[in-house]
Amino acid sequence: MIPGVPTLGPQVREALQGYVALLEKWNPAVNLVAPRTLSEVWLRHIEDSAQLLPLTGGNNWADLGSGGGLPGMVIAILSRDTDRRVTLVESDRRKAAFLAEAARLFAPGTRVIAERIEATPPLSADVVSARALAPLDRLLPLVARHLAPGGTALLLKGKGLEAELASARRAWDFHAEILPSRTDPWGAILKLTECRRAD
């Protein structure tokens, strides 16, 4: 059971378990996640990623700087029986190879782009997500590049969010909603809409 996510069917649950096993297998060679977090992989990574899903209804989802697939691959697996299309953008070729293998095995139809985010043609996504990718003032140009008009950004952030928001507002206008993380007492989900450069 993942809080906020409908009851998982057996195929989705099996796919998540397979993804976790693949993550653990590849991690020593590719460093997909911090090794110390693997002992709490379901809380720290799967549930942390899954908590984004109930926050939006968008069907075209882009995950930037996907790394080991968090949150993007988790969203893709949870969406495998829906119309939602998920694109993962990751410039590190080894991590992109992991993502491609995970997509092949557990989330068919998921697109993996092994390019730098700023070099990827605009994806016009309804939802753009990112986890621990960059400070907000550096992240917003990347988000805005790939977000469709009227779209929503869901950004998993840690400490210092208020300072990041203040810095970003010097160059950007946006509507921000800060939601508490269900899995990290120091974390938050930043939900952004109406993102545009300030006049």
Residue frames relative to the residue before (quaternion, step in Angstrom):
aa qw qx qy qz dx dy dz
M 1.0000 0.0000 0.0000 0.0000 0.00 0.00 0.00
I 0.1052 -0.7780 0.6180 0.0410 3.56 -0.83 1.02
P 0.4813 -0.6971 0.4363 0.3033 3.63 -0.58 1.09
G 0.8288 0.2240 -0.1804 0.4799 3.55 -0.97 0.93
V 0.6756 0.4385 -0.2825 0.5210 3.58 1.28 -0.17
P 0.5308 -0.6401 0.4368 0.3432 3.61 -0.83 0.89
T 0.6871 -0.4792 0.3459 0.4227 3.56 -1.22 0.49
L 0.3956 -0.7435 0.4955 0.2124 3.54 -0.83 1.04
G 0.4076 -0.6811 0.5514 0.2569 3.53 -1.02 0.83
P 0.6766 -0.5204 0.3265 0.4060 3.59 -1.19 0.43
Q 0.6504 0.5153 -0.3353 0.4462 3.63 0.98 -0.70
V 0.6566 0.4953 -0.3107 0.4765 3.58 0.99 -0.81
R 0.6470 0.5136 -0.3215 0.4629 3.58 0.94 -0.85
E 0.6560 0.5047 -0.3075 0.4694 3.58 0.97 -0.85
A 0.6416 0.5212 -0.3202 0.4627 3.58 1.04 -0.78
L 0.6414 0.5117 -0.3244 0.4707 3.59 0.97 -0.78
Q 0.6485 0.5085 -0.3134 0.4718 3.58 0.98 -0.84
G 0.6509 0.5098 -0.3095 0.4698 3.57 1.01 -0.79
Y 0.6324 0.5276 -0.3246 0.4652 3.57 1.03 -0.79
V 0.6456 0.5124 -0.3202 0.4670 3.59 0.94 -0.86
A 0.6509 0.5115 -0.3159 0.4635 3.59 0.93 -0.86
L 0.6563 0.5003 -0.3086 0.4729 3.60 0.99 -0.82
L 0.6148 0.5472 -0.3286 0.4634 3.57 1.05 -0.80
E 0.6780 0.4837 -0.2877 0.4728 3.57 0.90 -0.92
K 0.6478 0.5286 -0.3152 0.4489 3.59 1.05 -0.75
W 0.7426 0.4205 -0.2209 0.4722 3.58 0.89 -0.95
N 0.5541 0.6888 -0.3828 0.2685 3.57 1.05 -0.71
P 0.6462 0.5238 -0.3645 0.4185 3.67 0.82 -0.74
A 0.7255 0.4372 -0.2453 0.4715 3.60 1.02 -0.71
V 0.8040 0.3160 -0.1291 0.4870 3.58 0.97 -0.84
N 0.2968 -0.7859 0.4951 0.2216 3.61 1.24 -0.27
L 0.0807 0.8408 -0.5234 0.1123 3.54 0.69 1.16
V 0.7712 0.0141 0.0046 0.6364 3.56 1.12 -0.76
A 0.6318 -0.5071 0.4027 0.4260 3.58 -1.24 0.33
P 0.5170 -0.6822 0.4088 0.3165 3.64 -0.67 1.03
R 0.6425 0.5479 -0.3353 0.4179 3.60 0.99 -0.75
T 0.6527 0.5295 -0.3249 0.4336 3.61 1.18 -0.42
L 0.5191 0.6723 -0.4138 0.3276 3.60 1.20 -0.28
S 0.5903 0.5737 -0.3772 0.4244 3.59 1.14 -0.47
E 0.7523 0.2648 -0.1643 0.5804 3.58 1.27 -0.40
V 0.1349 0.8667 -0.4761 0.0629 3.54 1.16 0.64
W 0.6594 0.5195 -0.3324 0.4300 3.62 0.96 -0.75
L 0.7001 0.4306 -0.2737 0.4995 3.59 0.95 -0.79
R 0.7390 0.4660 -0.2413 0.4225 3.57 0.69 -1.15
H 0.8130 0.2650 -0.1162 0.5052 3.57 1.01 -0.71
I 0.7314 0.4158 -0.2651 0.4711 3.62 0.71 -1.01
E 0.7233 0.4131 -0.2598 0.4886 3.60 0.68 -1.02
D 0.6028 0.5639 -0.3568 0.4374 3.58 1.06 -0.72
S 0.6857 0.4610 -0.2714 0.4936 3.57 1.02 -0.81
A 0.6759 0.5353 -0.2933 0.4129 3.57 0.88 -0.98
Q 0.5863 0.6061 -0.3820 0.3781 3.60 1.09 -0.56
L 0.5814 0.5871 -0.3824 0.4135 3.61 1.19 -0.27
L 0.5842 0.6604 -0.3641 0.3000 3.56 1.03 -0.82
P 0.7175 0.4465 -0.2952 0.4458 3.68 0.80 -0.80
L 0.5954 0.6332 -0.3464 0.3531 3.60 1.24 -0.27
T 0.7963 0.1334 -0.0728 0.5855 3.59 1.24 -0.17
G 0.3443 -0.7532 0.5229 0.2018 3.55 -1.20 0.47
G 0.3405 0.7890 -0.4659 0.2109 3.57 1.27 0.16
N 0.3275 -0.7712 0.5202 0.1654 3.58 -1.02 0.82
N 0.7060 0.3467 -0.2473 0.5659 3.60 1.26 -0.18
W 0.0105 -0.8414 0.5331 -0.0886 3.56 -0.11 1.36
A 0.0675 -0.7774 0.6248 0.0282 3.58 -0.97 0.92
D 0.1444 -0.7754 0.6119 0.0585 3.55 -0.89 1.00
L 0.2201 -0.8166 0.5281 0.0768 3.56 -0.59 1.19
G 0.8239 0.1044 -0.1117 0.5457 3.56 -0.92 0.92
S 0.0538 0.8917 -0.4489 0.0229 3.54 1.05 0.89
G 0.2314 -0.7998 0.5284 0.1662 3.62 1.11 -0.52
G 0.8196 -0.1499 0.1532 0.5313 3.53 -0.58 -1.20
G 0.6699 -0.5178 0.2948 0.4430 3.58 1.27 0.24
L 0.5762 0.5788 -0.3648 0.4471 3.53 1.23 0.48
P 0.5347 -0.2844 -0.7892 0.1018 1.51 -1.23 2.17
G 0.4529 0.7763 -0.4016 0.1758 3.59 1.21 -0.44
M 0.6945 0.4651 -0.2979 0.4611 3.60 0.84 -0.90
V 0.6072 0.5378 -0.3548 0.4650 3.58 1.06 -0.66
I 0.6410 0.5079 -0.3167 0.4805 3.58 0.97 -0.87
A 0.6521 0.5251 -0.3167 0.4459 3.58 0.94 -0.87
I 0.6642 0.4929 -0.3064 0.4711 3.59 0.94 -0.86
L 0.6731 0.4887 -0.2971 0.4688 3.57 0.93 -0.86
S 0.7125 0.4430 -0.2391 0.4888 3.59 1.22 -0.50
R 0.3940 0.7799 -0.4424 0.2020 3.60 1.24 -0.05
D 0.7230 0.3839 -0.2448 0.5196 3.61 1.18 -0.44
T 0.6160 0.5229 -0.3447 0.4779 3.58 1.24 0.43
D 0.6169 -0.5358 0.4229 0.3917 3.57 -1.35 -0.14
R 0.4625 0.7035 -0.4449 0.3053 3.60 1.23 -0.08
R 0.1858 -0.7591 0.6168 0.0934 3.56 -1.01 0.94
V 0.1260 -0.8058 0.5779 0.0298 3.56 -0.82 1.00
T 0.1050 -0.7695 0.6290 0.0344 3.54 -0.98 0.97
L 0.1642 -0.7795 0.6009 0.0658 3.57 -0.89 1.01
V 0.1272 -0.7893 0.5986 0.0490 3.57 -0.81 1.01
E 0.1642 0.7812 -0.5770 0.1726 3.58 -0.61 1.18
S 0.3170 -0.8002 0.4829 0.1613 3.59 -0.53 1.18
D 0.5958 0.5523 -0.3715 0.4495 3.61 1.16 -0.49
R 0.4214 -0.7564 0.4405 0.2371 3.57 -0.46 1.23
R 0.6484 0.5114 -0.3380 0.4515 3.61 0.98 -0.71
K 0.6630 0.4831 -0.3074 0.4822 3.57 0.97 -0.81
A 0.6295 0.5268 -0.3327 0.4641 3.57 1.05 -0.73
A 0.6216 0.5306 -0.3380 0.4668 3.59 1.09 -0.68
F 0.6185 0.5219 -0.3344 0.4830 3.57 1.07 -0.74
L 0.6681 0.5093 -0.3034 0.4497 3.57 0.87 -0.94
A 0.6427 0.5218 -0.3239 0.4579 3.57 0.98 -0.82
E 0.6577 0.4957 -0.3079 0.4763 3.59 0.99 -0.79
A 0.6479 0.5063 -0.3169 0.4726 3.58 0.97 -0.83
A 0.6444 0.5129 -0.3209 0.4677 3.58 0.98 -0.80
R 0.6420 0.5332 -0.3249 0.4450 3.58 0.92 -0.88
L 0.7432 0.4335 -0.2220 0.4588 3.55 0.91 -0.96
F 0.8560 0.2285 -0.0394 0.4621 3.56 0.81 -1.01
A 0.8008 0.1535 -0.0881 0.5721 3.62 1.15 -0.35
P 0.1017 -0.8311 0.5452 0.0421 3.60 0.53 1.17
G 0.7433 0.3702 -0.2913 0.4750 3.55 -1.00 0.87
T 0.5366 0.6046 -0.4092 0.4232 3.56 1.25 -0.23
R 0.2900 -0.7666 0.5549 0.1428 3.56 -0.91 0.98
V 0.1151 -0.7725 0.6225 0.0503 3.56 -0.96 0.93
I 0.1013 -0.7864 0.6088 0.0243 3.58 -0.78 1.08
A 0.1864 -0.7983 0.5674 0.0773 3.56 -0.56 1.19
E 0.4485 0.6504 -0.4729 0.3902 3.55 0.49 1.27
R 0.5884 -0.5175 0.4603 0.4173 3.53 -1.29 0.21
I 0.6004 -0.6038 0.3860 0.3549 3.55 -1.02 0.81
E 0.7080 0.4730 -0.2694 0.4499 3.58 0.90 -0.93
A 0.6717 0.4701 -0.2984 0.4886 3.60 1.26 -0.30
T 0.5532 0.6120 -0.3885 0.4105 3.58 1.25 -0.26
P 0.4979 -0.6439 0.4747 0.3350 3.63 -0.82 0.86
P 0.6202 -0.5771 0.3672 0.3840 3.61 -0.97 0.80
L 0.3385 -0.7891 0.4928 0.1409 3.54 -0.84 1.08
S 0.2524 -0.8051 0.5037 0.1853 3.61 1.26 -0.24
A 0.2071 0.8207 -0.5002 0.1826 3.55 0.92 0.98
D 0.5013 -0.6229 0.5114 0.3151 3.55 -1.17 0.65
V 0.7822 0.1246 -0.0373 0.6093 3.55 1.13 -0.78
V 0.0640 -0.7567 0.6491 0.0436 3.55 -1.02 0.86
S 0.0622 -0.8011 0.5952 0.0120 3.56 -0.84 1.00
A 0.0508 0.7628 -0.6444 0.0158 3.53 -1.31 0.43
R 0.1411 -0.7832 0.6032 0.0538 3.52 -1.14 0.74
A 0.8544 -0.1045 0.0363 0.5077 3.55 -0.74 1.17
L 0.3174 0.7904 -0.4700 0.2317 3.58 1.00 0.82
A 0.7692 -0.2074 0.1954 0.5719 3.59 0.82 -1.00
P 0.6206 -0.4956 0.4225 0.4368 3.60 -1.23 0.25
L 0.6589 -0.5747 0.3167 0.3678 3.55 -1.08 0.76
D 0.6552 0.5205 -0.3445 0.4255 3.62 0.89 -0.75
R 0.6869 0.4277 -0.2787 0.5173 3.60 1.17 -0.52
L 0.6450 0.5454 -0.3093 0.4369 3.57 1.17 -0.57
L 0.6269 0.5988 -0.3461 0.3587 3.59 0.95 -0.83
P 0.6344 0.5071 -0.3709 0.4503 3.68 0.89 -0.64
L 0.6463 0.5097 -0.3175 0.4708 3.59 1.07 -0.71
V 0.6405 0.5189 -0.3109 0.4730 3.55 0.99 -0.87
A 0.6847 0.4992 -0.2927 0.4431 3.57 0.81 -1.03
R 0.6005 0.5804 -0.3548 0.4203 3.59 1.08 -0.69
H 0.8063 0.3181 -0.1280 0.4819 3.57 0.94 -0.90
L 0.5863 0.5877 -0.3651 0.4214 3.60 1.28 -0.03
A 0.4164 -0.6955 0.5305 0.2480 3.57 -0.92 0.93
P 0.6154 -0.5134 0.4206 0.4253 3.61 -1.17 0.40
G 0.8024 0.2299 -0.2007 0.5129 3.55 -0.86 0.98
G 0.5044 0.6792 -0.4074 0.3441 3.59 1.28 0.03
T 0.3909 -0.7078 0.5540 0.1981 3.52 -1.40 0.21
A 0.2032 -0.7446 0.6215 0.1343 3.55 -1.06 0.79
L 0.0975 -0.7680 0.6319 0.0376 3.56 -0.99 0.91
L 0.0009 -0.8323 0.5476 -0.0861 3.54 -0.33 1.31
L 0.2815 -0.7501 0.5776 0.1562 3.55 -0.73 1.09
K 0.0010 -0.8276 0.5566 -0.0730 3.56 -0.52 1.22
G 0.3566 -0.7259 0.5499 0.2083 3.54 -1.29 0.42
K 0.8127 -0.1835 0.1650 0.5279 3.55 -1.08 -0.77
G 0.7675 0.3976 -0.2708 0.4238 3.54 -1.28 0.43
L 0.3275 0.7861 -0.4796 0.2116 3.57 1.23 0.26
E 0.6370 0.5406 -0.3433 0.4291 3.61 0.92 -0.82
A 0.6519 0.4982 -0.3139 0.4778 3.59 1.00 -0.80
E 0.6271 0.5295 -0.3350 0.4627 3.59 1.03 -0.75
L 0.6487 0.5195 -0.3153 0.4582 3.57 0.96 -0.86
A 0.6563 0.5152 -0.3132 0.4537 3.57 0.91 -0.91
S 0.6604 0.5020 -0.3039 0.4685 3.58 0.97 -0.85
A 0.6800 0.5048 -0.2962 0.4416 3.57 0.90 -0.93
R 0.6445 0.5533 -0.3304 0.4115 3.59 1.02 -0.73
R 0.5185 0.6291 -0.4290 0.3890 3.61 1.20 -0.17
A 0.8034 0.2448 -0.1209 0.5291 3.58 1.09 -0.65
W 0.7655 0.3334 -0.1617 0.5260 3.59 1.24 -0.31
D 0.2257 -0.7041 0.6519 0.1682 3.50 -1.30 0.54
F 0.2088 0.7633 -0.5919 0.1532 3.57 -0.98 0.85
H 0.3777 -0.6551 0.5897 0.2836 3.51 -1.34 0.30
A 0.0935 -0.8249 0.5575 -0.0020 3.57 -0.70 1.13
E 0.0638 -0.7490 0.6590 0.0265 3.50 -1.10 0.87
I 0.1856 -0.7855 0.5838 0.0877 3.58 -0.75 1.06
L 0.0797 -0.8047 0.5883 -0.0069 3.56 -0.63 1.19
P 0.4749 -0.6757 0.4686 0.3137 3.62 -0.88 0.79
S 0.4714 -0.6479 0.5156 0.3035 3.55 -1.08 0.71
R 0.4254 -0.6941 0.5204 0.2578 3.56 -1.08 0.75
T 0.7690 0.4000 -0.1691 0.4692 3.58 1.17 -0.56
D 0.7693 0.2741 -0.1399 0.5599 3.59 1.20 -0.41
P 0.3775 -0.7576 0.4788 0.2330 3.63 -0.45 1.13
W 0.7065 0.4186 -0.2541 0.5109 3.60 1.19 -0.45
G 0.6411 0.5703 -0.3086 0.4105 3.56 1.25 -0.21
A 0.1073 -0.7683 0.6272 0.0697 3.52 -1.36 0.27
I 0.3243 -0.6817 0.6113 0.2375 3.50 -1.35 0.35
L 0.1955 -0.7677 0.6028 0.0954 3.53 -0.76 1.08
K 0.1100 -0.7911 0.6014 0.0186 3.55 -0.61 1.20
L 0.0430 -0.8297 0.5552 -0.0388 3.54 -0.46 1.25
T 0.0123 0.7560 -0.6544 0.0036 3.53 -1.13 0.78
E 0.8076 0.2838 -0.2085 0.4730 3.56 -1.32 0.24
C 0.2280 0.7970 -0.5234 0.1972 3.58 0.97 0.89
R 0.2514 0.7411 -0.5984 0.1715 3.56 -0.87 0.98
R 0.5865 -0.5756 0.4305 0.3735 3.55 -1.18 0.53
A 0.5070 -0.6526 0.4755 0.3016 3.55 -1.03 0.83
D 0.5090 -0.6438 0.4764 0.3154 3.57 -1.10 0.69
